[in-house]
Amino acid sequence: MSNKQKNVDLLAGNPAKALIKLSLPIILASYLQILYNITDMFWISSLGANNIAAVGTGGNFMWLATGVMIIPRMGGQVLAGRAYGSQNRKEALKISATALKMGVISSIAVAGIFIVFNRGLIGFFQFNNQETIHSAETYLKAVALGMPAVFLTGIISGLMAAGGNTQIYLKATLIGLLLNMILDPVLIYKADLKVLGAALATIFAQYIVLIILCIGAARQQFFHGIKLFKTMDKEYYLNILKLGIPAGFQSMFYSLITIVIGRLVAEFGDLQVAVQRVGSQLESITYTVADSLAITLNAFNAQNLAARNGIRLKKGYHFSLVLSIMVGLVGMVLFVGFPDSLANLFFTDSFELESAKSYLMIVGFSQIFMCLEIMLIGNFAGLGNTFYPSLIATFLTLLRIPMAYFLSHQGLGINGIWYTISGSSIIKGIILLLYYHYYQKHLLENLV
């Protein structure tokens, strides 16, 4: 079967079917990753709340690193999608080569920062427990070694999605998950490496996923003819940066804000850091579908905008809007309706259970709006508008810091922080939805 036959045609046929066919492998792959994360957290949770907090802290910095990766991924995916929409595969390959080079360089730089400035980064949280500090430093230094695999996997999967191919990513992720689930208990307990074992299991699986992804792409000749070592015009780098920086900076600022919020959370004890970490993993049940849909819409919009197909753009948006609301509704029902059952998966102490239950019930009401925010950001990106949506989302997220501090010190305690996170998500979803309708109206008028 040829490479062309493996790809989803985003320019013809039913838009909803095309979006489902392209996004389903990404969604399934993401849920496999969630399953691994939850499994990983399950094994680590038996080591105590201190180790959950340590891994959660390392996870925040990993999130920060992902923001750097998003720059070449987002810019490369949008531009490659436009090239495929214009039936210019040669241009798509040049863009892909540029994005991959940027990914290699930036991943090495980020890994170096995490290793060299490890102690200072963890010290920012001012943890009270020495075991938490040591475990967090160990975990961050270890996962830094996996940065090249994380960056390249993200960029390659994004570029392949731009061309309508997501099947390989699903297969690679499935194998990586199975490997991870086997290695976790072996390295954490059998080898008695604790959080280091969890990190090593993750790193090994990440490189396996990257290798399988590359082999699959080579077999289907997806990047056939790409010239990785050819010097590209600086215009390619500048165009990727122009589109990628707003989205990347949004993610980085979001993670930095989350780190600052994490510092406020730590004032209420290491347990609350663990609660937030577990809660964010459970939130990924809804977040993942919205994020996968955003990646798909990025490619769908980029191709159809290049083909000047306004009707398909509108139909694709309407489908994504309904799906995002449905997914968010499921998350809200789970968190608000069954918080005890979810908390019991990770905590046993009565105080721990009550803390986790409070988090889930409060953030549960924002799930629909969180999904809308993520989906709309992807929609905007595919249309080439990354600056203003990122600016809006970043500014409103930045307001979390003073609001979280104010509410948590006005009698609400830790719940004041949870109310801030939930409330800001609701506001962002509403504002971005209104802005998108305004922007789409003028965009479609210009395509007619």
C-alpha atoms as one frame of an Amber mdcrd trajectory, in Angstrom:
protein
   0.000   0.000   0.000   1.450   3.342  -0.977   2.049   6.286   1.283  -0.752
   8.222  -0.402  -3.256   5.489   0.359  -2.277   5.533   4.012  -3.083   9.237
   4.377  -6.480  10.735   5.190  -7.806  13.077   2.491  -8.653  16.291   4.343
  -9.748  18.181   1.236 -12.639  15.995   0.078 -15.507  13.936   1.470 -17.363
  14.357   4.752 -15.366  16.734   7.029 -16.577  15.002  10.214 -15.486  11.584
   8.945 -12.091  12.957   7.906 -11.564  14.582  11.291 -12.600  11.432  13.153
 -10.411   9.205  10.997  -7.387  11.446  11.475  -7.932  12.288  15.150  -8.943
   8.836  16.405  -5.402   7.378  16.307  -4.095  10.481  18.098  -6.819  10.225
  20.727  -6.182   6.527  21.263  -2.423   7.099  21.432  -2.946   9.897  23.930
  -5.195   7.733  26.073  -2.559   5.046  26.017  -0.155   7.674  27.324  -2.662
   8.615  30.011  -3.000   4.972  30.960   0.747   4.804  31.345   0.843   8.040
  33.375  -1.880   6.795  35.708  -0.169   3.405  36.001   3.109   5.174  36.696
   1.421   7.323  39.334  -0.174   4.215  40.849   3.212   2.564  41.347   4.795
   5.753  42.667   1.869   6.464  44.998   2.756   3.397  47.036   6.095   5.093
  47.781   4.235   7.905  49.563   2.921  11.410  48.854   6.465  12.837  48.957
   7.462  10.869  45.878   4.251  11.785  44.062   5.055  15.440  44.735   8.612
  14.915  43.475   7.500  13.353  40.194   4.789  15.995  39.842   7.384  18.739
  40.183   9.535  17.115  37.510   6.429  16.853  35.374   5.924  20.627  35.584
   9.393  21.214  34.143   8.734  18.612  31.463   5.655  20.623  30.557   7.846
  23.718  30.310  10.137  21.837  27.937   7.158  20.825  25.815   6.497  24.521
  25.240   9.888  24.805  23.565   9.110  21.755  21.412   5.787  23.260  20.346
   7.581  26.079  18.491   9.022  23.904  15.682   6.128  21.465  15.893   3.355
  24.047  15.538   5.124  26.145  12.925   6.204  23.092  10.971   2.782  21.452
  11.089   0.860  24.541   9.949   3.254  25.327   7.091   3.543  21.695   6.005
  -0.259  21.429   6.081  -0.525  24.433   3.784   2.020  22.906   1.430   0.106
  19.617   1.292  -3.132  21.560   0.730  -1.486  23.297  -2.228  -0.270  19.908
  -3.537   3.350  20.984  -3.039   5.030  17.993  -1.393   8.539  19.232  -2.161
   7.887  22.372  -0.117   6.407  20.264   2.695   9.619  18.234   2.890  11.769
  21.376   3.130   9.598  22.644   5.964   9.777  19.254   7.690  13.578  19.165
   7.484  13.812  22.642   9.005  11.448  21.786  11.876  13.367  18.596  12.696
  16.697  20.443  12.814  15.214  23.008  15.178  13.882  20.168  17.324  17.288
  18.510  17.726  19.054  21.732  18.695  16.383  22.916  21.135  16.039  19.505
  22.830  19.749  19.338  23.586  19.687  22.882  24.974  16.726  22.136  27.271
  18.307  18.896  28.510  21.483  20.796  29.380  19.559  23.413  31.361  17.694
  20.781  33.374  20.910  18.967  34.252  23.126  21.983  35.008  20.549  24.055
  36.925  18.756  21.107  38.487  19.146  22.053  42.142  18.079  25.659  41.660
  14.988  24.677  39.687  13.766  22.262  42.357  14.788  24.652  45.125  12.261
  27.183  43.850   9.446  25.131  45.398  11.044  25.240  48.873   9.797  21.791
  49.835   9.826  20.979  53.546  10.812  17.324  53.209  14.382  16.368  52.216
  13.182  13.133  50.640  10.905  15.121  48.331  13.770  17.430  47.345  16.203
  14.587  46.634  13.643  12.580  44.665  12.619  15.612  42.595  16.240  16.442
  41.711  16.935  12.832  40.769  13.830  12.547  38.616  14.430  15.799  36.718
  18.069  15.000  35.922  17.085  11.569  34.636  14.156  12.601  32.419  16.294
  15.365  30.898  18.122  12.624  28.987  14.892  11.811  27.186  14.391  15.309
  25.771  15.610  14.519  22.214  13.146  11.629  21.977  10.268  13.729  23.333
  10.963  16.626  20.958  11.481  14.565  17.819   8.487  12.320  18.487   6.259
  15.365  18.917   7.553  17.092  15.785   7.451  14.004  13.563   3.937  13.072
  14.673   2.803  16.655  14.015   4.327  16.708  10.540   2.736  13.373   9.685
  -0.641  14.620  10.944  -0.254  17.619   8.616  -0.033  15.140   5.743  -3.010
  13.122   6.974  -1.150  10.226   8.612  -1.598   9.375  12.311  -1.719   5.554
  12.297   2.006   5.033  12.851   2.018   7.220  15.945  -0.717   5.076  17.492
   1.217   1.848  16.910   4.447   3.296  18.269   2.713   4.634  21.376   1.036
   1.282  22.060   4.374  -0.537  22.034   5.950   2.163  24.198   3.132   1.899
  26.721   3.392  -1.865  27.047   7.131  -1.599  27.505   6.705   1.114  30.109
   4.146  -0.838  32.094   6.518  -3.800  32.249   9.581  -1.770  33.215   7.915
   0.392  35.874   7.425  -2.216  38.641  10.700  -3.901  37.725  12.835  -0.770
  38.010  10.871   0.937  40.806  10.596  -2.068  43.116  12.599  -5.046  41.886
  15.698  -2.941  41.247  14.705  -0.653  44.167  15.423   2.497  42.116  12.177
   4.214  43.204  11.573   7.501  41.290  14.801   6.978  39.309  13.381   3.689
  38.096  10.201   5.447  36.943  12.279   7.994  35.054  14.481   5.362  33.386
  11.431   3.356  32.316   9.961   6.488  30.741  13.171   7.420  28.930  13.680
   3.950  27.467  10.086   3.803  26.225  10.349   7.296  24.708  13.310   6.321
  22.550  11.608   3.092  21.488   8.548   5.096  20.400  10.777   7.435  18.385
  12.573   4.535  16.685   9.306   2.798  15.767   7.866   6.067  14.475  10.902
   6.613  12.248  10.828   3.038  10.946   7.111   3.292  10.183   7.535   6.603
   8.365  10.418   5.145   6.336   8.397   2.066   5.329   5.533   4.237   4.100
   8.006   6.642   2.463   6.315   9.561   4.188   9.502  11.620   4.287  10.890
  10.139   1.071  13.170  12.685  -0.547  13.701  14.781   2.589  17.137  16.409
   2.802  17.949  16.761   6.482  21.528  17.881   5.997  20.890  20.440   3.292
  21.175  24.072   4.360  17.760  25.721   4.218  17.055  29.390   3.556  16.608
  31.387   6.731  13.100  32.187   5.498  12.001  28.671   6.464  13.280  29.113
  10.019  11.703  32.559  10.335   8.312  31.381   9.071   8.270  28.469  11.516
   9.271  30.768  14.367   6.614  33.312  13.386   3.835  30.754  13.711   5.355
  28.608  16.432   6.597  31.169  18.964   3.167  32.463  20.094   1.878  28.917
  20.699   5.163  27.786  22.241   5.411  30.810  24.512   1.800  30.314  25.553
   2.603  26.779  26.646   5.818  27.860  28.372   4.172  30.759  30.178   1.317
  28.465  31.134   3.758  25.978  32.626   5.708  28.747  34.390   2.483  30.072
  35.839   1.612  26.541  36.909   5.013  26.248  38.588   4.370  29.484  40.500
   0.907  28.207  41.432   2.617  24.993  42.511   4.799  27.071  44.824   1.657
  28.543  46.393   0.193  25.056  46.687   3.368  23.821  48.409   2.754  26.338
  51.202  -0.178  24.148  52.237   2.023  21.038  52.427   3.628  18.512  50.104
   0.397  16.500  50.130  -1.463  19.233  48.240   1.231  19.160  45.551   0.584
  15.428  45.221  -3.185  16.072  45.047  -2.699  18.583  42.234  -0.443  16.156
  40.376  -2.943  13.319  40.617  -5.814  15.644  39.749  -4.063  16.935  36.635
  -3.497  13.350  35.493  -7.199  12.640  35.881  -8.041  15.873  34.045  -6.106
  14.542  31.081  -9.081  12.235  30.484 -10.825  15.219  28.902  -7.776  17.315
  28.057  -6.371  14.610  25.800  -9.357  14.402  23.476  -9.458  18.190  23.112
  -5.717  18.362  22.469  -5.866  15.537  19.909  -8.733  17.292  18.170  -6.729
  20.530  18.171  -3.805  18.789  16.434  -6.177  17.369  13.834  -7.925  20.698
  13.257  -4.537  22.313  12.802  -3.864  20.076   9.791  -7.473  20.189   8.532
  -7.679  23.979   8.612  -4.202  24.510   7.163  -4.932  22.303   4.143  -8.425
  23.660   3.489  -7.351  27.279   3.961  -4.635  26.753   1.362  -7.301  25.235
  -0.932  -9.617  28.205  -0.092 -12.422  25.864   0.961 -14.415  27.996   3.412
 -17.408  25.652   3.578 -15.289  22.745   4.832 -13.614  25.024   7.379 -17.007
  25.953   8.796 -18.263  22.355   8.877 -15.076  21.159  10.550 -15.441  23.793
  13.253 -19.056  22.945  14.002 -18.201  19.266  14.403 -15.251  20.037  16.677
 -17.385  22.386  18.789 -20.030  19.726  19.471 -17.428  17.049  20.198 -15.496
  19.304  22.602 -18.637  20.110  24.578 -19.578  16.426  24.801 -16.118  15.423
  26.017 -16.046  18.212  28.588 -19.472  17.175  29.826 -18.252  13.612  30.390
 -15.313  14.944  32.410 -17.594  17.145  34.508 -19.923  14.236  35.299 -16.979
  12.039  36.335 -15.264  14.618  38.558 -18.353  16.096  40.177 -20.367  12.887
  40.369 -17.722  10.348  41.366 -14.858  12.176  43.141 -14.586   9.572  45.913
 -14.094   6.677  43.512 -11.408   8.540  41.564  -9.548   9.694  44.686  -9.555
   6.167  46.110  -7.382   5.029  43.209  -4.413   6.965  44.588  -5.001   7.850
  48.245  -6.042   5.897  51.340  -5.742   8.334  54.247  -9.014  10.151  55.034
  -7.405  13.621  54.909  -5.746  12.828  51.583  -9.060  11.593  50.183 -10.915
  14.736  51.232  -8.228  16.947  49.709  -8.349  15.104  46.386 -12.152  15.114
  46.408 -12.252  18.908  46.840  -9.890  19.428  43.909 -11.878  17.178  41.556
 -15.265  18.672  42.409 -14.073  22.266  41.978 -12.205  21.828  38.677 -14.905
  19.489  37.388 -17.187  22.408  36.546 -14.583  23.903  34.190 -14.000  20.827
  32.019 -16.254  21.913  29.132 -14.597  25.325  28.934 -11.103  23.836  29.196
 -11.889  21.607  26.209 -13.226  24.580  24.256 -10.070  26.586  24.967  -7.765
  23.833  23.740  -9.850  23.054  20.652 -10.122  26.725  19.685  -6.377  27.298
  20.033  -5.821  24.445  17.556  -8.477  25.861  15.244  -6.851  29.284  15.267
  -3.395  27.815  14.668  -4.503  25.948  11.557  -5.791  29.239  10.176  -2.431
  30.875  10.799  -3.599  32.986  13.757  -1.458  32.063  16.752  -0.596  35.463
  18.225  -3.859  36.918  19.529  -5.379  33.650  20.841  -2.105  32.906  22.646
  -2.002  36.444  24.038  -5.572  36.180  25.356  -5.027  32.741  26.909  -1.674
  33.716  28.439  -2.937  36.961  29.976  -5.963  35.305  31.558  -3.815  32.439
  32.841  -1.351  34.956  34.306  -4.173  36.417  36.400  -4.279  33.104  38.256
  -1.254  34.093  40.324  -2.660  37.168  42.120  -6.138  35.653  42.329  -4.848
  32.360  43.751  -2.780  34.219  46.347  -5.688  36.484  47.291  -8.359  33.782
  47.592  -6.102  31.293  49.382  -5.266  33.905  52.022  -8.847  35.081  52.511
 -10.198  32.108  54.394 -10.592  29.686  51.480  -7.181  28.070  51.982  -6.074
  25.588  49.311  -9.569  25.587  47.806  -9.022  29.242  46.861  -6.325  28.081
  44.452  -8.566  25.372  43.005 -11.392  27.925  42.508  -8.962  30.209  40.683
  -7.850  27.461  38.299 -11.424  26.436  37.554 -12.784  29.968  37.186 -10.020
  31.150  34.866 -10.582  28.141  32.589 -14.263  29.045  32.299 -13.476  32.663
  31.415 -10.846  31.684  28.826 -13.197  29.261  27.112 -15.956  31.872  26.801
 -13.728  34.706  25.546 -11.908  32.546  22.976 -15.235  31.186  21.708 -16.572
  34.714  21.127 -13.330  35.798  19.451 -13.306  32.757  17.168 -16.812  33.469
  15.871 -15.787  37.056  15.126 -12.565  35.966  13.415 -14.172  33.169  11.385
 -16.888  35.461  10.045 -14.351  37.861   8.535 -12.110  35.024   7.324 -14.880
  33.288   5.411 -15.948  36.575   3.821 -12.450  36.911   2.342 -12.529  33.355
   0.973 -15.771  33.880  -0.958
